Amino acid sequence: MMMDTGELAAGPPFSSESRHCEEAKPTKQSMPPLLLPWIAGRSIECRLGYSIVRRFAEELWLMEDRKSARSVIQDAIAAQDWTQWLRPPSSPEWRIPAELKNILDVHDEPSSWQSVMNTEYAFGNSESGTYYPAVVPAIPILALIVQHGEEWPRWTAIEILHDWLFSFYPEQKQGWVIDTNLPAVDLQRLVQAEILNLQSIFEEIGKRDDLSKGQRSYIDDFLTGLDDDR
């Protein structure tokens, strides 16, 4: 893959409204677009972590320095309370944020492949193609890496999102996101809806003129798959 740095023109995928959970209103104008199909009350935004991620997304969008962006993405990963989400029994509490941060250190094809495998195992079982509910707050963080990360981390995040959308499904008995105050949400449909709503980011990548033939083919196939899944 060609790994020359290129800028993306798309705007931030998160609304600038409703930054704090206690102020969040379940309205079309204030809620992040990735959650619109699943609004069941204001607490869902806090539960899914979008108030946290949006704050960092806005900060990133004002940055031009990729090194500074790396630091902000690391802060976004650290700010999320991953203990509130079900994860594989084999994945200790520290592993999920550690693997997400490791994506930022990817620098070549072997390290990218290893990072994809490690991240997918942190959230589920890469071999069997399954994930746990902890993938939900990870999706917007991967979106930050896709939009603001350096080239190898960006394509690594894209590969993980591609797998979760097209090849993976919830681990047995983990098919619902459960909250005591809200109706249960179908995990697979939620994951699909969130990744599908990142389509504009992938379209901007596809418009770049510095993509290799393999990269362009990959993005074109990804976008075709997104259209087919709608």
C-alpha positions, 0 to 999 in steps of 0.5 A: 500500500502507498502510505503518503500522508494525505489530508481529508476534506470531510467535516467531523462526523459528530455534532458540535451540540450537547457536549455533556451528558447531563445536558444532552437532549434526544433530538435530531438536531443535538444527537450525533448522527450515528445514534439517530436510529437508536434514540431511546432517551438522553442517557443512551448518549452517555452510555455509548460514549459519544459525548466524550468522543465528540469533544475530542473530535471537535478538537481534532478537527481544528488541528493540522498537526498530525502529531498533536492529533495523535495525542488527542486520540490517545486522550479520547481512548483514555477518557472512555470508561471501558469497564462499563462494556462487556468484553471477552473474558480473555481480555483484561481491563487494560487490553482494549485501550492498549490495543487501540493506542497501539494502532497509532504506532503501526508503521508497516504492513506486518505491524498493521496485520498484527494490530488488526489481529490484536485489536479484534481479539481484544474485542472478541474472537478474530478467528471465529469472527465475533465481537462483544458490546465493547466494540460500540464505543470503539467505533467512533474512536476508530473513526477519529483514527481514520479521519485524523491519523497517519496513513498506516494507522488509518488503513489499520482502523479501516480494516478493523471497521471493514471486518466488523461490518462485513465479516463479524457478528456478535459473540454468542449470548452477546447480541444485545446492548443492555441498559437497566433504564433503556430498551435493549438494542440489537448489537449487530444492527447498532454496529452496522448502523454506526459504521454505515454512517461513516460513509462520507469519511470513506468517500473522501478517502476514495477521492484522493489522487495519491492512492495506490491501485490496491488502496483504491480497489479496497475503498471502492469495494468497501463503499460498494458494500456500504451501499449494498448494506443500506 
